[in-house]
Amino acid sequence: MKLENNNPSISIGGLEPQTNDHDVSSLDRDSGLDTGGAKEIVYLKGIRFVMLASLIGIMVFIRIGIAQWLGAEVFATVGYDDKKKLFMDRFGIPADHIFYSRNTSFAKGVMRMTNDYGVDVILNSLSGEELKARWECIAPYGRFVEIGKADIISNSSLPMSCFAKNKSFAAVDLVHILESRPKLITQMMKRLLDLLSQGIISGPDPLHIFGLPDVEKAFRLMQSGTNTGRIILNSSKDDLVQDFDPVASYIVAGGFGGIGRAILTWMVGRGAKNLIVPSRSGASTQAALAIIGELAGRGVRMMAPRCDAASSNDLTALLHNCTTDMPPIKGCINAAMVLQDSVSENMSYTQWSTTIQSKVATSWNLHSLLPQDMDFFIMLSSIAGVCGSPGQSHYAAGCSFQDALARYRSATGCRGSVSVDIGRMRNIGIIAETEEYRRKRNDGAHMYTVEEPDFFALLEHYCDPCLGVLHTDHSQRIFSRWERRRTTSSPRPLFAGFNAPHLHNGSGKNSAVSTQVDVAALFQQATTPAERSAIVVEAIAAKLARTLEVALEQIDLHDSLSHYGTDSLMVVELRNWIHRDFGVGVAVFEIMGGASIMAIGDLVARKADEE
């Protein structure tokens, strides 16, 4: 274990194996006073009496330990009976050596116990008349060490007569030493650790050790003002820190999807005990039933009826039932989504509407029907709403609406309102769970992946009830980005200059651009339909082989494109490529209609002649 100060030039060093970590963690910056104030500024050897004046915390234990180690007789002043008992039990200080600091009468008692000699060293933190009374208790050649600042700041005075007989007064300001002589701090702290490891001094007793889940109890004890010893916060990897109120409800729309189930588990792991999970199909899948059973075994109360949150009537009925059966709702996460990829020209109204409603209507209904004073309102959107995504125009539109709604909520004073534009989640979510989507994202242009710990760290930030109302510019969090390469069907003429280095990444006939130019040139130079058809067929086969990562010989020219697993998006890519390189317009249905690769080549060649 290594202790380091905030000052980068100070490194305290390592600990001996026998040193208790909790004892070391109880040390603070003022602990340096115990060796600096009592050993460096004051020459302690040969002293008879030491007086500790109303010291607190670790100061008491270390300074008494040092004084007794040097053979001094210790006197102390305390404010209440518990501390007096502690001094007697822990350090063996006689009762007649302990005085109360409520008034200045202790001075007479100290002089009486020392036969009017006084004490050789006084370590003081009190001010005013109490300080002056202690000053009068100093013995000849004695040293008074002031560690308080009240009288220094107020520029108070001392009776000069007490300086007779070689008495001295010193003030110790550790902050000033830290700023002006950091190496001295290093020396003092190293000496302190040596004394601790040798057993000459010990840490405070008792140590009140609290785990992180009990941090409130620790502060309550500190607030009481009656605690002795030291309060230690001990962190453990198994600690459950409650981010969520166990007597509140939280609603997670779309909670039975891949990301939704992970969110439910994460929330329960941080203290959530009451969850509302509206779903269009209810708990109808094995995954949904499994998560319900798992969380029920952890004492979670979950309401998961069949409820389409895109329907205001359904959601109103659900929330009405929750008012009697569940605690008040304090937060909402909308993870609802429906993905039905399709190019616009082939998209049905049902496909468009269902996807749009899963984002737009669900988000608006939750916004309208839930309490406006919740701790957070988080919508899981997508970077597709910012950058667009092939075959997902309806989904991108819904995500854009969520981004705008988050800004609107923040502008109207709703706390914790944010739209998180996530990209592709590596281990959870629809892409991770669905082979078809995984293949599409791998074959085409795609987003950088988002790791699960990063996602939940972001979610934890926005679920913080202390976050308050976000600025509208901070209500949309883009949490991913597109990789640089784009599909050929998504040209961006305005940014063509930026794409040039990527497109021209080779030379000669091995580069992508050169290959495209050669194919187009060969097609134009061909003199017969058969030659043109052969060029097109060979180019299509080469594109398929590259996409499927197979040898060109494995592509059968008599098979259809669908035989190789091509979908509508890939066909649209192929159609755009044919139009760009060969100058021929073909319809999607002409390519997808079961025609073989040979037939597509003939079709392109024939249309080229017609045009």
N, C-alpha and C positions, 0 to 999 in steps of 0.2 A: 504494500500500500504506500502511495506517495502523496504527501500533502503539498499543495501549491497555493500560493497567494495569488490574488488577482493581478498583482504587479508581476509582469512577465520576467523581471530580473531576479525574482525571489523563488528559489526552490528549496523547500524545507528538508527533504530527504526521505529515507525509508524508515520503516518501523522494525523493531525487534520482533521475532516470532511470538514472544510471550506477552506482547502488549495487546491489550483488549481494544478492539476496533471501536466499541461504544465509548470507552474512556477517551480515546483520541477524538472522536467526533464531538465530544462534549466541550472540547477546547474552542475558544474563540479568540478574536484578536486581542482582547484585554488580558488573555492568559499570559501574554508576553510581559505584562507588568509584573507578574509574579516573580519572574527571574530578573527582569530589567529593573523593576522598582525595588525589589527586596535584596537583590544580589549585586547589581552593578552600581546603582546610584547610592545605595546605602551599604556601608561595609559592615556585614553582620557578625563576623567572627568575634567571639568574646563577649557578646551581649548577654544581658541577664533577663531583661523583660521586653516583651513585644506586646503592643496593644493593637488590636484590629477593630476599627471603628465602623460598624454597620456596613460591612462588605456583603456582597451578594453573590450567589451562584458559584461558579467555578473558582472565583477569587478566594473564597473562604477555605476551600479544601486544599488548594495549592499552597496558600500562604501559611496556613496553620501547619501543613506538612513540612514546609521548609523551616519554619521557626522551631518546631519540635526536633527536626533533624539536627539543627545547630545547637540544641540543648537549651533553648530559651524558655522562660516561663511565660505562658500566653494569657493575656487578658483580652476580653472581648465585650463589645456592647451589642445588644440585640433589640429587635423591636417587638417580639412576641415570644410566648412561652415555648412554642414548638421548636423554634430555632435554638433556644437555650437548652432544651432537652437533647437536640441533635448534637450540640457541641459537647455536652456531657457524655452522651452515649458513644458517639463516634470517635471523639478525640481525647476523652478522659479529662477534660478541663473541669476543675472543681467548681461547684456552684458559686462559691464566694469570689471566683475570678470572672464571673459573668454579670454584667450590669445592663440595666435597661437604658435605652437612648431617648426616652420620652422627654427628659429634661437634662440639666447639667449636673445633677447630684452625683453622677457616676465619678466625677473628678475627685471628690473627697474620698470615695471608696477606693479608688486606685492608689491614691497617695497613702491611705491608711494601710493597704495591703503591702505596699513597698517601703513602709517605714519612712515616708516622705522623701524617698529617693526619686521616685518617678519611673518612667519606662524609657528604655534605650531607643526603641523604634516605635513609631506610630504610623500605621497605614490608614489613611482617612478618606472617606468619601462624603462626609456630611459638610454642611455649610453653616454660616451664621454664628450664633452664640455657641452651638455645639462644637464647631471647629475651634473657637477660641478657648473653650474649656479643655479640650484635648491638648491644645498647644501649651497650656499651663502645666500639663502632666509630664512634659519632656524632662528627662534626667540630664545631668551634665554630660557633654559630648554626645548627646542624643540627636537623632535625626527624625524629622517629621516629613513624611512623604505624602503629598497631597495628590490624589488621583481624581478628585472632583474638579469641576470647572466653574461652578456657580459663583464662588467668591472671586475667582480670577477674572471672569467676564465682567462682574459688577465692580471690579477694581476696589475690593474691600481692603481694610488695613489690619495689621497685627500689632499687638503690644510689643514694642521694641525691647522692653526689659527682659523678655524671655530669651533673647539672643545671648545673654550673658552666659558665662561658663561654657563657651564653645558649642552652643546649640546651633543647629542648622535646619533650614526649611527648604525642601525641594519639591517641585511640581513635575509630574510625569504626564506627558501627552503622547500617547502611542501613535495617534494619527500623524502628528508632526514628525515623529521619528520615522514612521513608515514613508512619508513623503521625502524627507531630507536625508535619512540614513538607513536605507533599506537593508544594507548588509548587517547592521546592528540587530534588526528584527530577525534576520536569519540566525544569527548567533544565539539570540535569546530563545527562540523557538526550538532550536536544536538542543540547547541545554535543558529546556523543559521536557522534551521527549526523552532525553537521557534519564532525567530524574524519574519520569513515569515508568520507563522500562526497567529501572533498577528497583522499583517499589518504594522509593523514598517518598514520593507523593502518589496520590491516587485521584481518580476522577470523582465527581460528585456522587453523593449517596443520599437518597436512593436515585437510581436512574429510572425515569418514567418513560418506557419504550412503547411507542405507538406505531402500528402499521399504517400505511397510507390510507386505507379505508377509514381509519379512526382519527383522521387529522382534525376533525371538528372537536372531538373529545380532548385532544391535546391542547387546542387553543382555549377551550373552556377552562381547563385546569390552569393554564397560564393566566387567563383573565381573572381567575379567582383571587390571585395575589397571595394565596396561603401556601403555595407549593414550596417544597424544599428540594434540593438536588437539582437535577437537570432533566429537561424534556427532550427526548430523542425521537425523531421520525425515522423509522427503519423500513427501507424499501425491499420488497421481495418480488420476484417474477410472478408469484402466485397471488399477489395482492389484487383484490377486486376494488377498483376505484369507481365509485358510482357517479357516472356522468349524467344519468337519467334519474328522475324522481320516481322512486318505487311506488308512490301513491298517486301517480298521474298516469294517464293513458297516452299512447302515441299511435298514430295512424300511419300505416305503410301501404299505400295503394300499389298494386302489382307486386305484393310481397311474396308471392309464390313462384315468381320467375327466378332465374339463376342468381341475378344480383340481389333481388328482393330477399331471397332466403338467406343469403350471406349477411344482409343488413339486419335481418331479424336476429340471427345468432349473435352478431356483433353488439346489438343494442342490449340484449339480455345479458351478455357478458359484462356490460357496464351498468347494470342495475335496473333496467326496465323490467317491470313485472306485469304490465297490462298493455296488450297490443290489440289493435283493430286492423284487420287485414281484409279490405274489400277486394273481391275478385270476380270477374265475369263468369268464370266457371266454378267458383268455390274451391273447396279442397278436394278436387276430383282426381288428382294425379298421385302417384306413389311418392313423389318427392314432397308434395304438399302435406300428405298424411304423415310422412316421416318427420318433417320439421315440427308439425304440431305435436306429435308424440314426444319428440325430444325435448321441446321447450316446456311442455306440460310436466315432464319429469323433473324439471328444474324450478317448478313452482310458478310458472308463468300462466297468467290467465289470458286466453286469446279468444277474441270474437272474430270468426272468419266465415261469414255467410256468403251465399251467392249474391253478389251485388255489383252491378255495372256502374262504376263511379262516373262514367260518361253520361249517365242518366240522372238528372237532378232529382227525379222522384225516388229512384232507388237509393240514392245517397241520403236524401232527406229522411227516408224511413229508417235507414240504418243508424243515422246519428240520433234520431229520436229514441230508438231502443237503447242506445248507448248512454243516454242521460240517466236512465234508471238502473242499468246493469253495470256500468263501468265508471271509473273516476273521471274527472274532467280531462279533456284533451289538451295537452301542452305542447305538442309538436307534430309535424306532418312531413313525411318523405314520400314523394310521388315517383315511383319507379315503374309506373304503368307504360306499356308500349306494345304496339302490334307492328311487326315487320312483314310486309308482303311486297317484295321487290318486283318491280315491273317498269318497263319503259312507258312513257306517257301515252304513246300512241296505242299501246295494247292494254292499258290499265282500265279496269272496269270501275264503275262508280262505287260499287261496294268496296273494292280494294282501297280506293282513294278515301272514302268516307270513314271506314273502320280505322284506318291508320291515323287519319286526322283527328278523329274523335278521341282516340286513346291518349292523345297529347293535349289537344285544345280543350275539348269539353271536360275531360277529367280534371285538368288543372284549374279551369275556370270554376267548376262546381266546388272543388275543394277550397278554392279561394273565397267563394261567395258564402259557403255554408259553414265553414269552420270558424271558431273564434278568431277575432282579429288580434288578440293579445297573446298568441302562442309564443313560445320561446324561439321556434324556428319553423320555416316553411321552405323545404328544399325540393327542387324539381330536378330529376336526373334527365338532362337533355343530352344532346350529342353535338360533336364538332361538325356533323353533317349539316346542321343548321347554319353553320358559318361558311364552310367550304363547299357544301354540296356533296352528293354521293350518287354515282350512277345507279339508276333504277329506284331511287329513293326520294324523288321530288316531294311526294306527299309527306314522308317522314321528316324530311328536312324542313318543310313548311311548319309542321307541328312543333319541331324543336325551336324554330325561330320565334314562334308564338310564346313558348315558355320563357325564352330569354327576355322578351318584351314584358311579359307578365311580372317577372321578378323585379324588373326596373320599376314598373308601375307600383307594385306593393311597397317597395322601399320609398318611393316618392310620396306615398300616402302615409308613411310612418309605421308600417308593419315591421316588426323585429325579425331579424334572421332570415330574410327573404333572399334566396339565391337560386340561380339556375346554373347547374354544373354541366358544362359541355365536355363529357368524357369521350374518350376514343375507344379503341378496342381493348377490352379487359382480357388479360392473358389467361387467367385461370377460372374466372367465373363469368356467368352471363350467357346470352344466346349464342354468341360466336364460339365460345369455349365448349358449349354443350352440343352444337349442331355441326355435323360434318360438312353439310352443304355450304353454310355461311363461312366456315373456316376455309374451305377451298376457294370460295369466291374472293375472300379477302387476301388469300395468298397469291392467287393468280392475277388479280387486278391491282389497281392503285389502292393503297390502304393506309391506315393511320398507324402512327407509332403506338405500341402497346402500353397499357397502363397497368402497373403492378398493384396487387391487392393491398399491401401495406400502405402504399402511397394514397390510394383511394380512401381508405378508412381514416388515415391521418387528416385528410382534407375534410371528410365528413365530420370527424370529431371537432374540428375547428368551427364548423358552421352550426353544429348542434349545441354549442356553448350558450347557455342562457344569458351569460353576461355580455354577449357580443353586441346586443342592441340593434338599432336600425342602421343598416348599411347605406353607404353612399350609392347612388344609382349606378355610378361607374364601376362599383365593386359588386354589383348584384348579379353579374354574369361572369362565371369563372371558367375560362377555357383551359381544359385539363389534358389536352393532347394536341397533336398537329398531324397534318398529312405528311407522309414521306414525300421527298422531292419529286419522284417520278409520278407522272400522271398518265391516264389512259389516252390513247391516240384520239379518242372521240371527244376529248375535253381540251381542245386547243385554247390558248389564251394569247391572242395576238398582241395585246398591250404589253405583256411580259415576255414576248418572244426572245428579246435580247438576253434575258436571264436564263432561258432554257437552252441557249445555243451551246454552252460548254457541255451540257449533259447529252444533248443530241449528237454532238460531234465528238464523241469520246473515242473514236477509233480512226483508223486510216485505211485507205485502199478498200478492197472488196470485203474486208472483214467487218467493217463498221455497219451499224444499222442503217445509217443514212445512205451509204453507198449501195447497200443491198436494195433499198427501196427505189433509188434512182435507176439502178440496173433493171429491175423488174418493170418499172414504168417505161423505160426506154426500149427494152426488148419488146414490150407489148405494142408500142407505137411503130417499131420497125418491122413487126411481123406483117406478112403480105397476104396470108390466108387465114380463114376462121380456125382451121385446125391448129395452126401455129399459135394463134392467140389463146385458144382453149388450153393447149398444153402448157403455156406459160402461166396461165391463171391456176390451173390444177396443181402444178408444181409449187407455186407460191403458197396456195392454201395448205397443201400438205406440209410444207416447211413450217408454216405458222402453227399448225396443230401439233407438230412434233415438238416445237419449242415450248408450247404451252403445257403439253402433257409430260414433257421431259422424257420422251422416248425417242428411239432411233427412227429416222425417216422411213426406213424399210418396214416399220410396223404399221404404217398408215396405209390402209387398203382404200384405194381410190374409188372402189365401187360401193363403199359404205357411205351412209348419210352422216351429216355432222352430229345429229342426235345420238348416233351410235357411240360417239366418243364423249358423251356427257355434256355437250355444249348446251347452254341455256339461252334465254332471250337476250340477256345482256351481252354475251359473247357474240351472238349473231348480229346484234346492232353494231358491235365493234367491227365485225367482219364486213358488214354492209358499208360502213363509213370508209373503211380501208379500200374497198373495191372502187368506191366513187372517187376517192382521192387519188389513187395510183393509176386506175384504168379509165377514169372519166366516164364510168357507166353507172347509171342509177338502177338499183334493183330493190324490190320490196322485201321486207322481212319474211313475209309468208312464203315468198319464192325460195328462200334459202332454208326455212324451217320445215317446209312441207314434205320432208322425206326424200328430197332429191339427193343423189349421190354427189360426191366431190366432182366426178367426171361431168355430171349433168350441170352442175353449177358453172364449171368452166365453159361448157358449150353455151349456156345461157348468157354469160358475160360476153363471149365472143360474138354471138348472134346480135345482142343488143348494141355492141360496138359498131357492127356493120350497119345496123338500122339507123344509128345516130350519125 
